[in-house]
Amino acid sequence: AIFRSWLGRRAFALEPHEDRGQCEVPKQLGFEIQQATGYGITGLNICLENGSGGRLTVWNLRPDEETRDRFGVRYTGSPYSTEWLAGVDQVHLDVRPGDIYLFNAGHVHAVEPVRELDTQRVTLSGILGFADDKTVVSWT
């Protein structure tokens, strides 16, 4: 896992993205995370600090290779424009210290900024996926 702090003050502290693209980077050839693309990719976060705001937004959209190529994000999964996402169903998850949440990280998701200037959003984060029917791998 990795500790992360998002301090951005625009519409999103962490822009809309998905985490599948990083699994397909050619440099990852032979590593287990490439096998995880045949299964679901799960984002795991433990909220350690968060003021008001800092919600997780998840869109009901899992981009395919063609879509990632069209947006030039094939191996990064980031960023997707909010204009393109307009009209796509979304869920907002209010996050509080102590919350543990998992979600399908193959869906486009983003993190909103916290509202107080002296507060930051800190999480312990990781990504999980099955490499085969019995093996779970994790990465950051």
C-alpha positions in Angstrom: 0.0 0.0 0.0 1.0 3.6 -0.3 0.0 6.8 1.7 -1.5 9.4 -0.6 -2.5 13.0 0.0 -4.6 14.9 -2.5 -4.3 18.7 -2.2 -5.7 19.8 -5.6 -8.1 22.7 -5.5 -9.7 22.4 -9.0 -13.0 20.5 -9.6 -11.0 17.4 -8.7 -8.0 16.9 -6.5 -7.4 13.7 -8.5 -8.7 13.9 -12.1 -11.1 11.3 -13.5 -9.1 8.1 -14.4 -9.3 4.4 -14.3 -6.6 2.0 -13.1 -6.8 -0.8 -15.8 -4.6 1.1 -18.3 -1.5 0.9 -16.1 -1.8 -2.9 -16.1 -1.3 -3.1 -19.8 1.9 -1.1 -20.1 4.3 -3.1 -22.3 7.1 -2.8 -19.6 4.8 -4.9 -17.3 5.0 -7.9 -19.7 5.2 -11.1 -17.7 4.2 -9.5 -14.4 1.1 -10.7 -12.6 -0.8 -7.4 -12.9 -1.3 -8.0 -16.6 -3.2 -11.2 -15.7 -5.5 -9.1 -13.5 -7.1 -7.5 -16.5 -8.9 -10.7 -17.1 -10.6 -10.3 -13.8 -11.8 -7.2 -11.9 -9.4 -4.6 -10.6 -10.3 -3.4 -7.1 -9.3 -0.1 -5.5 -8.8 -0.3 -1.7 -8.6 2.9 0.4 -8.5 3.6 4.1 -9.3 7.2 4.9 -6.9 8.6 7.5 -7.7 12.3 7.3 -10.4 14.2 5.4 -12.2 17.5 6.0 -15.5 18.4 4.3 -15.5 17.4 0.7 -13.0 14.9 -0.6 -15.7 12.6 -1.9 -14.9 9.8 -4.3 -16.9 10.0 -7.5 -17.3 6.8 -9.6 -18.8 6.9 -13.1 -20.8 4.0 -14.5 -18.2 3.6 -17.2 -15.4 1.1 -17.8 -13.4 2.3 -20.9 -12.2 -0.3 -23.3 -8.9 -0.3 -25.3 -10.5 1.6 -28.2 -11.7 4.4 -25.9 -8.4 4.6 -24.1 -6.6 4.9 -27.5 -9.0 7.6 -28.6 -8.3 9.7 -25.6 -4.5 8.9 -25.6 -4.6 7.2 -22.2 -4.1 3.6 -23.2 -1.4 2.9 -20.7 -2.1 5.5 -18.1 -5.9 5.5 -17.8 -5.7 9.2 -17.1 -7.1 11.8 -17.4 -10.6 11.6 -18.8 -12.4 14.9 -19.5 -15.3 15.9 -17.4 -17.0 17.1 -20.6 -16.9 13.6 -22.0 -18.2 12.2 -18.8 -21.2 14.6 -18.7 -24.4 12.6 -18.7 -22.8 9.4 -17.5 -24.4 8.0 -14.3 -22.2 8.6 -11.3 -22.1 7.8 -7.6 -20.6 10.1 -4.9 -19.2 8.5 -1.8 -18.7 10.7 1.2 -15.4 9.7 2.9 -14.6 10.1 6.6 -11.6 9.2 8.7 -11.7 5.5 9.5 -13.7 4.5 6.4 -12.4 1.6 4.5 -13.8 1.4 0.9 -13.3 -0.9 -2.1 -14.6 -0.2 -5.6 -14.1 -1.4 -9.2 -11.1 0.6 -10.2 -11.7 -0.3 -13.8 -14.5 2.3 -13.7 -13.6 5.9 -14.2 -13.3 7.6 -10.8 -12.0 10.8 -9.3 -11.4 12.5 -5.9 -12.9 15.9 -5.1 -10.8 18.4 -3.1 -11.4 19.1 0.6 -13.0 22.5 1.2 -10.8 23.7 4.1 -7.4 25.1 3.1 -5.7 23.8 6.2 -7.0 20.2 5.8 -5.8 17.5 3.5 -7.2 14.2 2.3 -4.9 11.3 3.3 -5.5 7.7 2.5 -3.7 4.4 2.6 -4.3 3.0 -0.8 -3.6 0.0 -3.0 -5.0 -1.9 -6.0 -5.9 -5.6 -5.9 -6.8 -8.1 -8.6 -6.9 -11.8 -9.3 -3.9 -13.1 -11.4 -5.8 -16.5 -11.6 -8.7 -18.2 -9.9 -6.7 -18.6 -6.6 -4.1 -15.8 -6.6 -4.6 -12.2 -5.6 -1.9 -9.7 -6.4 -1.6 -6.1 -5.1 0.2 -3.0 -6.3 0.2 0.7 -5.9 
